Amino acid sequence: MRLPGLLGPLFILASIAQGADSPIQTNEFGTGSETVYNLSASDFVARYASFSSFYINDSGGAEAPFGTNGVSISAPVHLPSGALITSVTMYYFDTYLGNDVDAHLYRIDTAGNGTSIADLLSSGNGGLGSSTVTLNPGATVDNNTNHYELFATLPRDPMFPLASTRLIRIAIKYRRQVSPSPGTATFSDVPTSHPLFQFIEALAASGITAGCNLNPPQYCPDAPLTRAQMAVFLARGLGLHWAP
């Protein structure tokens, strides 16, 4: 039984990005560049009832009300599975020399145990600033057994109105990855020693191709690609859809 699917669609995707009138941004699906996931102040909620609620000021920053010691806030983080988090940057306003904005990106497993991925602190420098944590080699997102959350504490001097801290936004940079090679081969003509084994297995595991033959399972890595097979690769790989 012959099935659509053959060579990887990388050269096809590149030609589309170069030749289309309104090309898809490569950082939305490619592995070569970083995508920025932004959380603004309005994405956060107050964590504890014992803390005063926060407000969002005219500049778009989250801030504890005057007369309080501060507020603790949190926001969920939604990133694609398999993505590699490369850095986390916090943008803030800090005029409180006595304390800093304290923010953390956590990975939380199904038992509720949290592991910190990035810890960020502001600096009471009298104004706007940023703090960046670069992750090397990076943290791979696993949404099957974890969820991700940002926690931040915004301290404030209750006696001095101008001594406050604000969280403006947090930017998480990530890059998509191709899954690591499995231990066994799916196709009889693409052994684990094949130089493109990892990428062909990724196509098969993603449901983009079922190969060129079922029994025995084969991929036909050296066969030419037809326009019909190209349509299957692109439609499945990009998740193409349209409104009815």
N, C-alpha and C positions, 0 to 999 in steps of 0.2 A: 504494500500500500504506500503510495507516494504522498508526501505531505509537504506543504509550503515551508520554506525556511532554508537558508544556506549561510552565506557569508554575513558577518556582522554589519550593521547598518551605519557604522561610524562615518564612512565617507559620504553617505547619503545625507545624514544629518548636517554635516559640514556644508555640503553644497546647497542645501535648503537655506541654512542660516545666511549664506553669502548672497544667494540670488533672489530671495523673496522680497517683495516690496516692503513688508513689515516683518522682519525676521524675528523669530522667537529668541529671546535673550538666552545665550548659552548657559548663563549661570543658573537658570531654572532647571536644567536637566543634565548639564555636562559635569565632568569630574575635574576639569582643569582650572576652574575659577571658584571664588568664594561667593556665597550668598549671605546677605545680612538680614537677620531676623530682629526686628525692633519691637521693644515693649515700651510704650509711653506710660506716663504717670497714671493715666486713666485706665490702664489695664490692671492696676493693683487694687486690692481690697484690704481693709483693716483686719488683722489676724485675731486680735483678742478683744473681747467685750470690755475688759478692764482698762484698755487703752482708749484714749479719746479718738474719735474719728479724725481722719485727715481731710484736707481740702486741696483742690488744685488751683493754684494762683493764676494770675493773668499771663505769666510767662510759660504756663504749661507744666510747672513743677509740682510734685506732691510735697506737702508741708504739714507739719503738726500745728494745731492752733496755738496762738499765744496763750500763756498761762499754764501750759502743760509741759511735761518733761520730754515728750516725744511720742512717737507712734511706731508700731511694728506692722509692716504690710507684706503682702505676698501676691504672686501672680503665677498662673500655670504657664508652662513653656511647651509649645507644640512644634516639634521638629520631625522631619521624615526619618523613619527607621533606616539605620545603616549610615546616616550622615556622620561626618567627622567634625566635631566642634573644635575649632582652631583658636578662637579667642573670645573673650567677653570684655566689653567696655562699658563702664558706668559714667554717665554724664550727670553732673551735680552742680549745686550752688551751696557753698559752705561759708558762713560767717561766724560759726560757733567754734571758738578756739578750744573749748573744754571738751568737745566730743566730735565724732565723725559719723558720716553716713556709713553704715556697715551693711554690705550686700553679699549674698551667697547664692550661687547656682548649685542646686542639689539634685542628685539622682536618688529616687526613692523606690525601693523594691516593693513587692506585693505584701511583705510583712510589715511595711511602714518604716523600715530602716533606711536612714538617709546617709548618703556619701557626698561630701562636698567636692564639686568639680572645679569651682573657681571662687575665691574669696577676694572681695574688693573693699577698699577703704577710701574715703574722701580725705581732704586735707583742709584745715581751717585757714585757707589762704585769702579770705576776704572776698571771694567771688566765685566765678564759674571755673570749673575744672573737670578733669576726666581721669579715670583710673582704668588701666587695661591689664588683664591677665592673659598671657599667651600660653596656650597649651601645647606642649611638645612631648610626645608625638600627637596629642589630641585625644579626645574622648568620643568613642563611637556610640551613637544613640541606639538604644535597644528598647523599643516600645512594647515588646512582648512581655517583658518581666519588670519593667520600670515605668515610672512617670517622672516628669521633670518640673521643678518648681524654683522660683526665685523668691528669696526672702530678703527684706531690707528693714533696717531700723533707722528712723529719722529723729535724732535727738533735737531738743530745743531747750534753751535757757528760759525758764518760766519768768525770770525777773527782768530780762532785757529783750524788748521786741525785735531788735535787729540781729540778735544772736540766734540764728536758726540754720537749719539745713534743709535742702530740697533735693529730691530725686527727679531729674528731668526725663531721662530715658536710659535703657540698657540695650546695647546692641550685641547680639550673639552672631559671630561669623562661623559658618560651617561650609563644608565641601562634600559633595556627594562622592561615594566610593563604589567600586566594583567589589562584590563579595569575594572573600578569599576562596582559593581553589578547594573543592571537596576532595576527600580521600579516594573516591572511586569515580570511574568514568561513566557517563550516561550513554555515550555513543561508542560503538565498537571501532569506528574509524577515527576517533579523537581520543587517544590514550592520555594518561596523566602527564606523559612526557611531551605532548604536543606544545609548541611555543605559545599557542593561543588558547590553551585548554581552559584557563580561568575565565576568559571572556565568552567562550562558547557555552560553558556550563552556566554562566550567569544568564545568558539568553534563554536557555532551556528552563532553568529554575524560575525565571520570571514569567514563563508562559508565553514568551515572544515567539518561540519556535518549538516545534516538536520533532525537528529534524527532517530528513528527506525520505526515510523509510522506517517502518515500524518493526519488521521482523526480518533480519536483526535490526536493532535500533542504530541508525546511521545518521550522520549530519551532512555528509558529502562536502567537506570543507573546501575542495578545489573546484567545485562545479560553479558555473556562472549563475548569476542572480537575475531572475526575470522581473518584469515590472509588477506582475501579480504577487510574487513573493515579497517584493519591496513594499507593496501596499500593506501586507500582513505585518511585516516587521515594524513599519512606521506607526500603523494604527494601534498595534498592541504596545509598542515601546513608549509612545507618547500619550497613550490613553485618549485617543481622539474620540470626540463625541460632539453631538449637535442637538439643539433643542428640537423637539417634535413639532 
